[in-house]
Amino acid sequence: MASSEMVHVLEHCRIAPPPGSVDGKSLSLTFFDLPWLHFPLMKLFFFYEFSHPKTYFVETIIPRLKHSLSLTLKHFFPLSGNLIFPLDCSIPEIRYKDGDSVSLTFVEGSFDFDHLSGNHQRNDIDFHPLAVQMSPASTTFGPLIVPLLAIQDCGQGSNWAPLNLLELFGKVKFEGCQSQLSTNNVRATFLLRRAEVQRLKKWVIPQIPKQSHVSAFTVICAYVWSCMIKARSRSGEDVGENELEHFAFTADCRTLLDPPIPAAYFGNCLMGGLATTKSTRLIQEDGFIVAAKSIREAIHERVRNKGGVLKGVQQWVSDLKSLNRMRMAAVVGSPRFQVIMWILGSVDLRNMKSYHEIDTLHLMVAKIMRKI
C-alpha cells in the first residue's frame, strides 16, 4: 500500500533539555539491560484525529510539541544521551552531557488513516514508511557511540487537507543488531474487554487447586496461545505427537529482588519465564485450560523459586536460543509499565498500535486520561 514517495518531511530538528537544567551524568548498563541489546525493539504508534488545517499544526502544534518534549527530557535526560561502548571492553553506559539532544522529525504523508489505525488485518509493509531513521553509530571519539532515541510525527493529508494522523514512537538501534523488515506478514489487533476477561477467569478458576487467584495476564495469554495452536492445527499443519509448544514472557521483578527496587525505577528490570506443553494437549477442547495452567505454573515457578527470581540467570539467553523458534509464541514488553494515552483537548486518540520486527504477540495494558 505505502511507499517512501508518500512521505514529505515538514521539519527535522533536534530537541534537548532546557540549557543548564541537567548536569552531565553516566549510567552503566545493568545485567537486565544487556540481553535487550540483541533484540529488535518494539515501537509504539499513537493515532490521533486532528481536524484543524495544516497551517495550525505547523504554526501551533509543532512548537508546543517541541517545547513539551524539551521539558520532558529534563526529567528523562538519559534518553537524550548516547549509548557508549568503551574501547577497553568495560561495561557499556548511557552518557549524557549538556547539549545532547533527541532527533525529532515531522513528516506529512498521504496515508489511509482508517486503514492504518484500524484493528483489521493489514500487511506489515503498510507500516514501513512510518519507520523513523536513526542516526548511525559513530566512533569519532574512540568508543562506539549510539544515539538512544528518535521520534517522528507523521501527518496525513496534503497542502489543502486537514492533518489526520500523528504517529510517535521511539526506538533504539545500533549497527550489528538490525533486522530485515518483513514483507509477507499480516498484522491484526484483537481487543479483550474487562467483561470478557472476567468470563475467561471464571472458566479457569474451578480448574485451579484451592480456587487460587488467576491473573488477567494468564488468561489472556492462555486464550491467545491456545487459539493460535488450534488455528495452525486446523490449517493442516503436520505436528508430531511429542512436539512441544513454548510460550515465552517477561515479568516485572522490581518488588521481588532483595532489597526491592522502587516502583519509580525507570530502567529495565524484567525476568524471563517460559511455559511449555505438548501441542497435542493444546489442540484439545480444553486446550485453553491446559495453556492457563501451564502459564500460571511457569509464573509461580519463577516468582516462588527458593533460589530467588534470578536463579539460573546465566542460562536464560542460551536456554531461549536452544528452543525451536517455529514452535514459540512470545509476549513483548511488560504489562506492568502501563502506557498512558492522553486525549489532548480537541485532538482525540483513535487508536494505539505496537509494532515489532519479529513474529511476536503484543500484549498492551493502557489507560486513557483526559487533559484538564
N, C-alpha and C positions, 0 to 999 in steps of 0.2 A: 504493500500500500504506500508506504512512505519512502522518501528518498532524500539524499543530502541536499538536493536542489530546493527542497521545500522549506529550508531554514534560512532566515536572514538575520544577521547579527545587528541588534539595535545599539548595543553598548557593551564594551568589555572593560572592566576596571578591576582594581584590587582594593580590598577593604581591610583596614587594620583597626585594632582597638584604639580608642582615643589616645593621642600622643601623651606619653608620660603616665598613663593610667596603670601600667603593669611593668614591673621590673623584669629584667631578663631572668629566666629560670630554665632548669633542665629537669626532666622526669625520666628516670631509667625505666625501661620496659620490665614488666614482671613476667613470671612464668605464664600467667594467664593471658598475657598479650601475645607471646611468641607464636603459639600454634596458628593464630589467625593471619599471620604474615603470609601464609602459604595457601590461603583460601580466597577464592573470588569474593568480592564484597557485595553485600546486599545494598540496594538503592531504594529510596522511597520516593514515590510520586504523589504529589498533592494536586488535585484538580479543583480549581475554583472557577465558578461562573462570574464573569466580570462584564457588566453591561454598559460600562462607560466608553466613551470614544478613546481611540488610541492616544490622542494628544493628552488626555487626562492621565493615562497610565504613564506616559513618558515624563510629563512635567510635574506630576504629583506623587504617584505611587512609587516610581523608581527612586526619587530622592528619599522618601520615607523608608523604603526597604533598606537602602544603603546606610542611613543613619541608624536604624534599628539594629542592623547586623553589626555595625561598629560597636554599639553599646553592649550587645550580647557577647561579643568576643572579649570584652573586658572581663567577663566572668568565666568564659571558656577559652582563655587565651592559648592553651596548648594546641587548639585547632588552627591557630594562626601560624604556628611554628612549623618546624620540619622534623622529619624522622631521620636521625643521624646514625649511620653505621660506621663507627670509628675504624681506622686502618689497623689499629693494634688488636682487633678482634675482641675488644671488650664489649660489654652489654650495650645494645642499641639504646638510644634515648631520644625522647622528644625534646627539642631545644627551641626555646622562644627567646627572641631578643626584640627590643623596642624597634618598631617599624616593620616587623614581619606581618604578612597580610594573607588574605584569602582571595582566590580568584573568583570573580563574580561576573557572569555573563547574562545579558538579556537578549533573547532572540525571539523572532516572530516567525510563525510557520502556518502553512495552510493545512493544518491537521484537521481530521474529523474528530471534534471534541467528544461527541456522544460515543463514537466508536472506541476511542482510547480510554474514556472514563467509565465505560460500562462494565458489566460483570460477565458478559457473554464470551464465547470463545473467540480469540483473536490470534493471529500469527505473531510469534515473538519478534519477527523482523519489523513489525509495525512500530515498535518502540525504539529501534536502533537510532533514528535521527535525534532522539531526545538525549542521547548519552553525552555527558559532559566530557570535554577533552582536558585531561590533566597535563600540567607542565611536566616535562621529562625530568628524570633524576639527574642530578648534577654532581660532578666530582671536582669542581673548581677549587675548593679549599682543602682537597685531600680526601676526607671521608665522603662516602656516598650520602647525598642529601636528597631526601624525597619529600615533596610537598604533601601535606596531610589532607587538605580539603579543597574542593572546588564546588561551586554552586552555580546552577544555571536556572534562570527564569525564562519560561517559554510561553509566548502568547500566540494564540491562533487568530488569524484574521488577515486583512490586507490594509492598505493605507486608508481605506474609507470605512472598513467594518469595525465594530467594537471587538475588543480582545475577549477571548472566551476561555483561555487556558493559561494557568500559571503552573509551572512544573518546577519543583525544587527538590534537589537531592544532593547528598554529599557522598563521596566515595574515596577510598584510599587505594592507591595502586603504585607499584614500583616495578621496574624492569625485571624480568625473570619470573614474574608472577601474574602474567596476563593470560587470560583465556580467550578463546575464539568465541565471538558472538554467534549464537545459534541461528540457524536459518530455517529449520524444519520443525520447530517446536510450536505447540499450541498452548496458549495461556488462558485460564478462566478463573473467576472468583466465585466462591460459594460462601454464603452468609449463614451462620447459625445463630439465631437469636436466643435470648435468655430462656424463653419458654421451651424451646426445642432442646436446649442443653439440659434443662431440668428433667425432661422426659427421658433423655438418654441416661441420666444418673439413676432415675427410678428403675430403669431396666437392669442396671448393673448392680446396684446396692444389694438386692436379695441374694446375689450370687457370691457376695464377698463375706468371708467369715466375720462374725461378730458385728455385722452391719456397720463396718468401718466407713470412714469418710472417703468419698471418691471425688476427686477434683474435676473441674471443668476441663482442664488441660488433658487429663487422662481420657475422658470420654470423647472429646472432640478428636484427639489424635487416633484413638482406637477406631472410631467410626470411619474416619477418612482412610486409615490404613487398611482396614478390612474391606472397605468398598473398592479400593484400588486393586487389591489382590483378587477379589471376586471378578472385577471387570476384566482383568488380564486373563483370568482362567476362562471366562466365557467367550473371550475373543479367539479361543483355540490355542492358547499358549501351551506348549508341552513342558510340564514341570515334573521332575522326578518325585517319587513318593517321599523321599527323605530330604527334599530341597528345603533349605532354611530361608526364612524371610527375616530381615533386620529392620528395626526402627530406631534411628539414632536421634537424640535430642540433647539439648543443653539445659542446664538448670542453674539458677542463681544460688550461689553458695556464700554470699556475704555474711549471713547470720549463722552459718554452720562452721565457720573457721574458729580457731581458738588462739587469740581472742577474736570476737566477731568484728566484722568491718562495718562501719556506719552505713546506713541506708543511703546517705547522700553521696557515697563514693561513686565517682563518675567513670572509673576505669573498668576494664574487663575483670570479671570475677565469676566466670562460668565454669562449671564442671560438666563432663560428658556422661551420658547414660545410653544404654543400649538394650533394647528389648529384642529377643529372638524367639521365634517359634516356627514350627513346620508350616509350609504353605498349605498342605492338605487340611490342616486344622482351621486355618483362616477362611478357607472357601466353604466351610460347612455353614449350616443355618445359624449356628451360634458363634460364628466367626468374630462378630463384634465383641461378645463376652470374652472370648479367648484373647483377643487383642487387648481389651481393657485390663484383664488380669495380668497379662504379660508386661504391659507398660507400667502398671501400678507396682508390680513386684520389682521391676528394674529401678524405679524411683526409690522405693523403700530400701533396696539393697545398697544403693549409693548413699542415701541420706543416713541410714542407720548402721552403716558399716562400723564394726568395732575398731577398725584401724583408722577411722576418720574418713572424711569425704575425699581425701587426697590419696587414699591407699591405691597402689598400683599406677600412680600417675606417670611413672616412667614409660609405661606401655600404652598409654592412651592413644597416641597417634599411630604407633605401629600396629596395634590391635585393629584400629579402624581401617587401616590400609590393607590388612590381610583379608577383609571381608569381600564378598562378591558384590561389587557396586551395582550390578544389574538387579540384585535382589534386595536393595536397600531403599528405604524412604527416610527422609531426614527433615527435621524442623529447623529452620534457620532463625537465629536470634533468641532472645529470652522474653517471654511474655511478662516478666516482672518489670521490665523497663517499658512502662506504658507510654504510648505515643499520644500526646495531647494535641488535638486538632482544633485550632481556633477558627471561629466564624467571625471574620473581620468586618463588622458593620454591614454594609450592603454587598460585600463580596462573600458569597455563600460557597461553602465547601461542597462540591458534588461527590467526590469520592477520593479514596486514597489507595494506592497500589504499592506493593513491594515487588522488587524485581531482582532476580538473581541470574547469573550467567551459567549456573549448572542446574540439573534437574532436582528440584527440592520442593518440599511442602512449606509454604509460608504461613505461619500462624501469627496473627496480629491482634493484640488487645489494645483498644483505643478508647479514648474518652473525648466527647465533644464538649467544648466550653465556648460560651458566647462572650465576646468582648463587651465590657460595660461602657 
